[in-house]
Amino acid sequence: MENRLRLRELGMKIGRFDTGELNGLTDVPGVKVGHHTLSYDLEAGKAVRTGVTAILPHGGNLFQEKVLGSVHVINGFGKTVGSIQLQELGTIESPIMLTNTLSVPAVAEGTLRYLLDQNSDIGESTGTVNVLVGECNDGYLNDIRGLHVRPEHAYRAIQSATAGAVAEGCVGAGTGMSCMGYKGGIGTSSRVAPFAEHIYTVGALVVSNFGEERDLLLPGRGRTAVADHTPPPTQTPHGSIMIVIATDAPVNERQLYRMAKRATFGLARTGSFSAHGSGDIVIAFSTAHRIPHYPDRLTRPCAYLVEDGEAISRLFEMTVEAVEEAIWNSLCKATTTIGNQGRIKRAIEYDLFLSNLAQP
């Protein structure tokens, strides 16, 4: 397999904040990420290029120990499951699952089975559970009508989740995705900064599947758009992006919503304008507090970051930087892919970045 480089390995830096050790979502302590990839050929030119990605806010029982979360819809052309309850209650109680559009039901079922296996009380002595599943349309490279993702694949993605470096590019939910006319997929990045006597981390993970080549705004000494061109006869759909934000900063669900909204700016910096058919969804969570499913008291004291302007603004800026770099990493790490019916999405050329970096 081709050894592809991340953006910083090309000598390019986004923003002014430092990254975490892994420069990824798993720099947030306790967060785990797992993938299950499906990539094989079928008869009659059909090809499976898809998968599942699982994000675990912590490695314990998420239903019994929930985390605070929020969701922001940049553009609502999407099929996300579980976002309504997340918006209403402000807690996440399942792994955050990512896949292709038509595989949302199968992934929801697999995630439900995982949670039911963990919790014999669900649906019996207590209520049901809210599963979170986000999606992008990988139907250009993947035989999406074949419904090749099955519930067990979601289960395996969850079981494979680790706190180590996150695989990027053509893996998991990113296997068949396209971005800005090139091969897209999974990308991640992180930022760390001091807050008084504390150091907090913000991490981002994306499934990039949006835009055309003419939209691309390259980073560097001066933002440079790729020259406009006549699009090829066969076009990918408008596509989408799923963005997941994690932090260990003690923020509440309203503050997480404010952070999630700032992901819009990181997306826009790459050239996206959220086209009509682009489902652009942001899910944000904090690991600072765990909310028990069975409370043992009427009230619960929780400390949250003050909104004095400077501190919360720092988190906003860290979010924007991490989201933008995660998108570039998704492009940089993706490899040229031949998919369904022989369709091709080529990997982005590093010379595009390097030539922009060299501009005076």
Residue, then its C-alpha position, 0 to 999 in steps of 0.5 A: m500500500e502506498n505510504r501517504l503523508r499527513l499535512r504536517e509531514l509535508g511541512m505545512k502547519i495550520g493555525r497557531f496552537d500546538t497539536g497533541e502527541l498523536n495530532g488526532l481525536t484520541d489525544v483527548p484522554g479516554v477517547k477511542v476510535g475503531h474502523h471496519t473496512l470493506s474493500y473487495d470486487l464483485e461481478a459485473g464491474k461492481a465493487v464494495r468500497t465502504g465501511v464503518t467507523a466507531i468513536l467511543p467517548h470513553g472505554g466504559n459502559l456509555f449507557q450507564e455513564k453518559v457524556l455531555g454532547s451536542v449536535h449542530v446541523i450546518n446543512g440538513f441534507g443528511k440521514t443522521v440517527g439519534s440527533i434529535q434526542l441528543q439535541e433535546l437531552g444533551t447526553i451521548e449514551s452510545p458509540i458515535m457511528l459513521t458509515n454510508t447513507l444506505s447502511v445507517p439502519a444496519v449500523a444502528e442495529g449492530t450498535l444496538r446489539y452491542l449496547l443490549d449485550q452490555n446492558s440487560d436493563i435496556g428495554e426491561s427495567t429501564g427505557t430504550v437507548n439512543v444510538l448515534v449514526g452519521e453518514c455520507n454518500d459513497g455511491y460513486l465508488n461503492d456499490i451502495r445499493g448492495l447494502h454490504v455493511r451488516p450489523e456485525h460490521a458495526y459491532r466489530a468496529i466498536q470492538s476494534a476501537t483503541a486509544g492509539a493513533v487513528a488510521e486515516g484516508c481510505v479506512g472505515a467509513g472513509t473507504g469510498m468517500s470523495c472530496m474536492g474532486y479527489k479521494g477523501g475519507i477519514g481525517t483527524s487532528s487535535r489542538v492543546a492549549p493552557f487554561a490557567e493551571h490546566i491544559y485542555t485538548v480539542g480533537a476533530l475527526v471527519v469523514s470528508n465527502f464534499g465539494e468539487e476540485r474548483d472549490l478547493l482552497l489550498p493552505g499555505r502562505g496565501r490561500t490559492a484556489v485550484a484553477d477552474h476547469t470543465p468538470p468531467p462528464t460523470q460527477t459525484p453527488h454533492g456529498s457530505i461531511m460528518i465532523v466529530i469534536a471531542t474535548d476534555a475541557p469542562v464545558n456544558e452542552r450549550q457550550l459544546y453546541r457553540m463549539a460545534k457551530r465553529a466547526t463550520f469555519g474550519l470547513a469553510r476554510t477548505g473551500s466548502f460552501s455547503a452545497h444544496g445536497s451536502g449533509d454537513i453535521v457536527i457532533a461534539f462531546s466532552t469527557a470532563h463529566r460522566i452522567p450516571h444513568y441511575p442518579d443517586r441524588l436529586t442534584r449534581p454539582c458540575a463545574y464548567l468553563v467560565e464564558d469570560g470571552e477569552a477562554i471560550s474563544r480559545l476553544f472556538e479557535m482550537t476547534v476551527e484549526a483542528v477541523e480544517e487540518a483534519i480535512w486536509n489530513s483526510l485528503c493527504k492520507a487517501t490513496t487513489t481508488i478504483g471503485n464501482q463500475g471502474r470509477i476512479k478518484r485519484a489521490i490529491e497531488y502533494d505538489l499542489f500543497l508544496s507549490n503553494l507553500a513555496q509562494p513568496 
